[in-house]
Amino acid sequence: MKKMHRPMAILLTFIMTLIIVSCTSQQTPTGAPEQEPGETPANETPSETIVIKLGTTVNEQDSFHVAAEKFAELVAERTNNAYKIEIYPNAALGDERTMLESMQMGTLDMGIITSGPFVNFTPEMGVLDMPFLFGSNEDVYKILDGEIGKELLTKLENANLKGLAYAERGFRNLTNSVRPVEKAEDIKNLKIRVMENEIYISTFEALGVNTVPMAWTEALTALQQKTIQGQENPVNVIHAYKLWESQKYVTMTRHAYASAIITMSLDKFKSLPADVQKIFIDSAQEAAEYERKWVADNEERQMAELEQNGMEIVKEPDLNSFRTAVKSVYDKYPEYSEYLSRIEAALK
């Protein structure tokens, strides 16, 4: 046999070494879990923190902001800072309807949105806006955190939205700059801002009000300029926006309960790893419950400050007169009869 030349032997050795290294690098270690491209487990910090933008239309004193901050804190803690929730208050990303449309299109990640605008995207959500539907916070939470509430959140997916949990706007009350309102008759012909929601409009039209549907950001200007005479919102909103600067009278009608849905773009939610999806859902529920307690703990103090700033509060209006006046609203929406029956049965 002929002896191989030394240069040729070196070359062949080099080639064999490359082949062995290549084969070794392509093997998956025994027992190592397969990872989807782009996915990072929640307990591992990625090379770059993933930023999730969350918008609200409220200021930093509002309960929505309290919920948003708690949610951001929980997500950061539970994902080892792999996900950061950036909060954009004061309608920096648009009014509520605009934010919902942006989430539908996938151009906005998240928002905390008053329940009112959702009926324009998922008609079934309107049942929660019916007047005098709930008598207490306990009744509300039993429905929203139970089977019916979760079912309604699931229906949002038909609009490419993902409802994570129900935070709280709260029981809504009337304010105006004209006169004390002690019974339904007293509200007639007042020019009142209502949400851009058909059921709210129908409710106040049944009360004989001159309804002015508009976004909240526009309403603040209209109140200051006195182009409208009143509005309806929970105590925490009346307080956070210092409505005593334009409104004199508060009536504790508690005519409707408005939730605040912690909402996400369905496309964005589906892009998250499964363990992170669960973290987002669990954190949203805990943030919602935290915010509800914050609202309850602060209402008495806030009402006292409304009075200190010159507002007159009718704490016990004739609610029967209001309930009688809005009965026609229930007749107007037979499509909610099944849900209303289920809610009534669940609260017995």
Secondary structure, DSSP 8 states (H G I E B T S, - for coil): -----HHHHHHHHHHHHHHHHHHHHTS--TT-----TT---TTS--SS-EEEEEE-SS-TTSHHHHHHHHHHHHHHHHTTTSEEEEEE-TTTT--HHHHHHHHHHTS--EEEEESGGGGGT-GGGGGGGSTT--SSHHHHHHHHTSHHHHHHHHHGGGGTEEEEEEEEEEE-EEEESS----SGGGGTT-EEEE-S-HHHHHHHHHTT-EEEE--HHHHHHHHHHTSS-EEEE-HHHHHHTTGGGT--EEE-----EEEEEEEEEHHHHHHS-HHHHHHHHHHHHHHHHHHHHHHHHHHHHHHHHHHHTT-EEE-S--HHHHHHHTHHHHHH-GGGHHHHHHHHHHT-
